[in-house]
């Protein structure tokens, strides 16, 4: 495909994905369970130890680690939760895809634990955290990007930025290619 045709194709694809996102009728809340024992939330819920305990959260994945307003780290949670921090930026140039596999592995391991419950959060709980959860659903649950989006928007108002949607689309293509070569993947 020529560069111009590829750009047009990408724009059509992003528009289709955004239509799925726009179909969500839910209000944005502090935290929502989007898959069994897997939650997406905002910074307020992530910094509320009492609420996390009440939800039974055992693992916290912070997609905005070391960003302004994000105080969570290993010391903050102590023995209450296993913590993983990803220094994600919600921008049109940040390559969040470098963290797709490590994040999916962390979520998977957390859910495998006895009574494991995982909170994935960023600042608002809409873009970075949602993108990492979608990558998990694609990598570990074998959902297509469209199916993962359709599932999550039934549970939470999310809106990954266009850059992240393109990265997820590329992940979907890579997974489809690998699974074609080896169906067990």
N, C-alpha and C positions, 0 to 999 in steps of 0.2 A: 504494500500500500504506500502511496506517496505520502509525504508529510502532511499535506493539506487534507487529504482524504482520511488519514489516520486521526487528525485533530477533529474532523467532523464526526467520525465514528465515535471517538472518545466523548464528545459533547453529547451525542445522542444517548450513549450508554449512561453517562452521569445523569442526564435528564430522566431517564427511565428509573434509575435508582432513587433519585430525589422524589419521584412520584410515589414510590413505595413509602419513603420517609414521610411525605406529606399526607399519606393516608392515615397516619396516627391521629387519633382523636383524644388521646390522653393528655392530662395536665402534667407538667414536670413536677415530680415530687423529690423528696430527699433520697429515697432508696426504693428500689423495686426488685423483686425476684423475677429474673428473666428466663431462667432455666432452673430445673430442680437444684436447690442449694447454691445457686449462683446469682449474685446480686450486683446491680450497677447503682452507684450512689454518688453523692456530691461530697465536697470537703467537710461540710457541717456534720454529716452522719459519720464520716471517717474519723472525726475528732471527738466524737461523743462515745466514750468508752462504755457508758451505761447502756446506750441504745444498741451498740454492737454486741454486748453481752446478752441483752434481751433477745436479739435476733439469733444468737448462737454462732456468730461469725468466728471462725477459727483461723482464717487466712485473709490478709489484706494485700491487694495489689494496687499500688498508687501509681497511676499513669502520669502524674504531674510531680514526681519526686523532685525536691529541691526548688520548686517554683514558688513565687510569692504567694503567701496565704496557705501553703501546704506545709504543715509542721510535722506530719507523721513520719516516723522512722522506727528502727528497731527499739530504740530507747523509749519512745513514746508508748509503744504497745507492750513492752516487757515480755512476760510469759503469756500474756492474754491471747496474742495472735502471732502467727508466723507472718513476717512482713517481707514484701518485695517492692523495691522502688524503681521506677522507670522514668528517666528525665525527659518525658515527652513534651513537645511544644505543639500547641494547636495552631499550626500555620500552614501556608500553602507550599512550603518548601521543606518541612521537616520529614525525614525518612523514618516513619514509625515502623515500617516493615522489618527493620533490623531486630525489632523486639517481638514480632509476631510469634515465633517459635518459643522463645523463652517464656513469654507470657502464657501461651497455651499450655506449656509444660507445667508452669507453676499452678495454674488453675486446675489442670488435670490432677496433679498430685494432691492439691488441697481437697478436691472433691472425693478422691479415693480414700482419704483419711476417715477413720471411724467418726461419724457425725460431722464430717467436714462441711463447712459453709464458707464460701469465698465472696468477699466484697471487692469489686473492682471499681475504683473511683478516680476522678480527676478533680477539677474545681467545680464544674457544673454537673458532671455526670452525663454529658451529651455527646461529646466528640471523641476525645482520646480514649476514655474508658470503654465507650461503646465500640470503638474500632477494635480494641484488643479482645473484647468479648466476641465480636463477630468473627475475628480471626480464629479464636478458640473453637467456635461452633463449626467453622469451615475445616480446620485442621483435625480436631479430635472427634467431632460429631458427624463429619462428612457431609455437612449441609452446603448447598450452593450459596453464593453470596445473596442472591435474591431470596432464597428460602430462609436464610439466617435473618435477613432484614425483616421479612414478613413476620417471622416468629417474634423477634424482639419488639417491634413496634406495637404488637398486641399487648405487651407487658409494660413498656416504658417509652416515654417521649425521648427519642434520640435524634441527633443530627450530625453525623460525622462530616467534616469539611470535605470539599471536592478532592483535595489531594489524597486524603485518607480513603475515600471511595475508590479512587484510581488504584491506590496501592492494594486494596482488598480485591479489586477486579483482577489485577496482575497475580495476586496470590491464588485466586480461583483458577486462572489459566494454568499456573504452575502445578497446582494440585491435580487438575484434570489430566494434564500431560503425564505426570508421574503415575497416576492411577491407571492410565491407559497402558503404560508400560508394565506396571506391576499392580494388579487389582487389589492386592492385600494392603497396600499403603493407604 
